[in-house]
Amino acid sequence: MNRIDLKFAELKAEGKNALIPFITAGDPTLDHTLDIILELEKSGADIVELGVPYSDPLADGPIIQESSGRALRGAVNVLDVIELARKARSAGSELPFILFTYFNPLLRIGLDRVFKLMSENEISGAIIPDLPMEEDSEAKQLAEQYGIHLIPLVAPTSKNRVQQIVSRASGFIYCVSSLGVTGVRSEFHTGIDEFLASVKAATELPIAIGFGIQSREQVERFEKTCDAIVVGSAIVRRIGEREDRLNDESTKQEALSEIGDFIRELKGTSFQPQH
């Protein structure tokens, strides 16, 4: 069974929501990203999106664009990120991993090869934000063949297409909280609650919300209506701010712990002992 399905089933039985951090793989280096993955898991993350750095993003705001720039200095590519998932698994991680990538890098490598490698290296899902539903048939077929969830993004502007999109989805539905690109926000799209209700009414799959969430207060805002909360830019920014300390062995563990503290804060477990 796919790890994403197992995780959502486990959390549903416990009456809990999933917290899904997004990180840019290779920022500041792939070795650091491995350490960050293990810290996120220890701190209570439920699923992790591994962002493949990309020079011409469609959905990424300035914070994630800058992190991609840092990762691209190390020439990190899709195959490196898939290999990173394998290393995380070898290091003991049980987290479900989602590959977040744009379509062109997959096309250049070959879709069949990429999905096969994802399956072999226990990546449970893929998000391809620039691949429209009308053109995803080959990717969807391969994802199903290899047991990987192809997870769609649904925006408030998609209201006339919601039923169509979710009827083809698997894993969960990623609902975009705001118009535009990723980035921390204090306010969300007007009518967001109605939008989420319409998506929930159209599918039995879990729904997640992301784009702009940066605080425990905002997590609480959506916990009753969503099954999962995705936090990206707020975590990526904290990693970027700690680049020098992550690169210094004498301060690396402290910097990692601070990233973990943010995850605990988002989950509302800041003052609970971690086992």
Buried (B, 14 or more C-beta within 10 A) or exposed (E): EBBBBEBBEEBEEEEEBBBBBBBBBBBBBBEBBBBBBBBBBBBBBBBBBBBBBBEEBEBBBEBBBBBBEBBBEBEBBBBBBBBBBBBBBEEEBEBBBBBBBBBEBBEEBEBEEBBBBBBEBBBBBBBBBBBEBEEBEEBBBBBEEBEBBBBBBBBBEBBEBBEEBBEEBBBBBBBBBBEEBBBBBEEBBEEBEEBBEBBBEBBEBBBBBBBBBBBBEBBEBBBEBBBBBBBBBBBBBBBBEBBEBBEEEEEBEEBBEBBBBBBBBBBBBEEEEEE
